[in-house]
Amino acid sequence: MHVSVYCSYMKKCVGVSVIDGRSVLNSERRSADRYCFNLDLQPKGELTLLFGEQIFEVWKLVNISPFGTGLSIGEPITTGSKVTLRYRYGDDVVKTFGTVAWSEAENSKEEGGGFRIGVYFHKDKTALNVALFKRLTDPYLKIG
């Protein structure tokens, strides 16, 4: 099991894995909690990442919060690049803006061999960030 927790001593989120009943501290790159999707709970509709004139299909939405996201795409994008994340479902289109925080090749054992990237959303676009987060998570977070 892997969880992300806030460490007040280190003043950041850290990853903790539980292996054979023991806690193991992991390197954690994100600075805010994320809502993690299971493989069978991918959002309906079209999720794309725009970088300049290029449009990348998001293969997998790994996690998301109003502050950023982790996702898989087919090409690497340089850390520090400005990007737009766009979600389209029917006539509904929501997009927000961010910066690539990190990018690395997927685990070679995973099918597709794409790239996993982390994007932090721009703080001055909070309303758009929250709107995108809500559109992507509402179907899974509603209870009753």
C-alpha positions as a Python dict, from the first residue, in 0.01 Angstrom:
ca = {
    (1, 'M'): (0, 0, 0),
    (2, 'H'): (128, 351, -82),
    (3, 'V'): (-1, 676, 67),
    (4, 'S'): (106, 1038, 60),
    (5, 'V'): (127, 1217, 395),
    (6, 'Y'): (233, 1565, 504),
    (7, 'C'): (551, 1569, 711),
    (8, 'S'): (558, 1882, 930),
    (9, 'Y'): (929, 1834, 1001),
    (10, 'M'): (1021, 1830, 630),
    (11, 'K'): (735, 2071, 546),
    (12, 'K'): (626, 1869, 241),
    (13, 'C'): (432, 1562, 136),
    (14, 'V'): (621, 1236, 148),
    (15, 'G'): (532, 894, 16),
    (16, 'V'): (503, 607, 257),
    (17, 'S'): (479, 244, 147),
    (18, 'V'): (377, -35, 380),
    (19, 'I'): (574, -351, 303),
    (20, 'D'): (539, -661, 522),
    (21, 'G'): (384, -448, 796),
    (22, 'R'): (673, -196, 797),
    (23, 'S'): (662, 167, 682),
    (24, 'V'): (915, 269, 419),
    (25, 'L'): (965, 639, 335),
    (26, 'N'): (973, 718, -39),
    (27, 'S'): (1073, 1025, -235),
    (28, 'E'): (758, 1227, -307),
    (29, 'R'): (749, 1489, -582),
    (30, 'R'): (404, 1635, -530),
    (31, 'S'): (334, 1923, -293),
    (32, 'A'): (-40, 1857, -245),
    (33, 'D'): (-264, 1556, -199),
    (34, 'R'): (-411, 1398, -511),
    (35, 'Y'): (-724, 1193, -578),
    (36, 'C'): (-598, 868, -735),
    (37, 'F'): (-801, 693, -1005),
    (38, 'N'): (-820, 317, -1039),
    (39, 'L'): (-752, 182, -1387),
    (40, 'D'): (-1124, 121, -1445),
    (41, 'L'): (-1229, 469, -1327),
    (42, 'Q'): (-1085, 680, -1606),
    (43, 'P'): (-1291, 987, -1694),
    (44, 'K'): (-1534, 967, -1983),
    (45, 'G'): (-1474, 1208, -2265),
    (46, 'E'): (-1152, 1335, -2418),
    (47, 'L'): (-861, 1449, -2201),
    (48, 'T'): (-575, 1614, -2390),
    (49, 'L'): (-257, 1801, -2305),
    (50, 'L'): (-165, 2094, -2528),
    (51, 'F'): (197, 2205, -2559),
    (52, 'G'): (251, 2484, -2810),
    (53, 'E'): (90, 2361, -3132),
    (54, 'Q'): (111, 1996, -3026),
    (55, 'I'): (-184, 1801, -2886),
    (56, 'F'): (-119, 1488, -2680),
    (57, 'E'): (-386, 1234, -2588),
    (58, 'V'): (-374, 1160, -2216),
    (59, 'W'): (-337, 781, -2197),
    (60, 'K'): (-398, 761, -1825),
    (61, 'L'): (-498, 1009, -1556),
    (62, 'V'): (-297, 883, -1258),
    (63, 'N'): (-402, 1143, -1002),
    (64, 'I'): (-545, 1493, -978),
    (65, 'S'): (-614, 1772, -730),
    (66, 'P'): (-705, 2140, -774),
    (67, 'F'): (-328, 2204, -756),
    (68, 'G'): (-191, 1962, -1014),
    (69, 'T'): (-202, 1624, -1184),
    (70, 'G'): (0, 1318, -1275),
    (71, 'L'): (-69, 1162, -1613),
    (72, 'S'): (71, 943, -1890),
    (73, 'I'): (121, 1056, -2250),
    (74, 'G'): (309, 925, -2554),
    (75, 'E'): (593, 1181, -2573),
    (76, 'P'): (827, 1345, -2322),
    (77, 'I'): (779, 1713, -2239),
    (78, 'T'): (1061, 1918, -2092),
    (79, 'T'): (1037, 2017, -1726),
    (80, 'G'): (932, 2383, -1698),
    (81, 'S'): (721, 2376, -2016),
    (82, 'K'): (388, 2562, -2006),
    (83, 'V'): (94, 2336, -2094),
    (84, 'T'): (-286, 2338, -2112),
    (85, 'L'): (-496, 2046, -1989),
    (86, 'R'): (-829, 2023, -2173),
    (87, 'Y'): (-1126, 1798, -2093),
    (88, 'R'): (-1406, 1764, -2345),
    (89, 'Y'): (-1724, 1565, -2281),
    (90, 'G'): (-2011, 1628, -2521),
    (91, 'D'): (-2057, 2004, -2549),
    (92, 'D'): (-1878, 2063, -2216),
    (93, 'V'): (-1517, 2186, -2243),
    (94, 'V'): (-1302, 2277, -1943),
    (95, 'K'): (-936, 2367, -1956),
    (96, 'T'): (-670, 2494, -1723),
    (97, 'F'): (-307, 2592, -1742),
    (98, 'G'): (3, 2456, -1576),
    (99, 'T'): (376, 2389, -1584),
    (100, 'V'): (548, 2052, -1619),
    (101, 'A'): (714, 1980, -1284),
    (102, 'W'): (876, 1651, -1387),
    (103, 'S'): (878, 1402, -1673),
    (104, 'E'): (1015, 1047, -1693),
    (105, 'A'): (976, 730, -1898),
    (106, 'E'): (705, 489, -1782),
    (107, 'N'): (806, 164, -1621),
    (108, 'S'): (936, -48, -1910),
    (109, 'K'): (711, -336, -1796),
    (110, 'E'): (399, -128, -1861),
    (111, 'E'): (231, -162, -2196),
    (112, 'G'): (279, 132, -2429),
    (113, 'G'): (607, 259, -2288),
    (114, 'G'): (490, 623, -2273),
    (115, 'F'): (593, 900, -2038),
    (116, 'R'): (461, 990, -1696),
    (117, 'I'): (456, 1362, -1621),
    (118, 'G'): (361, 1579, -1327),
    (119, 'V'): (196, 1916, -1388),
    (120, 'Y'): (132, 2183, -1129),
    (121, 'F'): (-158, 2412, -1211),
    (122, 'H'): (-112, 2789, -1211),
    (123, 'K'): (-233, 2947, -887),
    (124, 'D'): (-386, 3247, -1065),
    (125, 'K'): (-630, 3010, -1241),
    (126, 'T'): (-783, 2859, -926),
    (127, 'A'): (-1143, 2873, -1056),
    (128, 'L'): (-1044, 2682, -1372),
    (129, 'N'): (-834, 2434, -1170),
    (130, 'V'): (-1127, 2357, -939),
    (131, 'A'): (-1371, 2334, -1233),
    (132, 'L'): (-1151, 2076, -1406),
    (133, 'F'): (-1099, 1880, -1084),
    (134, 'K'): (-1474, 1873, -1018),
    (135, 'R'): (-1563, 1763, -1374),
    (136, 'L'): (-1315, 1476, -1357),
    (137, 'T'): (-1389, 1357, -1003),
    (138, 'D'): (-1761, 1429, -940),
    (139, 'P'): (-1885, 1105, -1099),
    (140, 'Y'): (-1663, 906, -859),
    (141, 'L'): (-1693, 1115, -543),
    (142, 'K'): (-2074, 1142, -526),
    (143, 'I'): (-2220, 933, -248),
    (144, 'G'): (-2585, 821, -246),
}
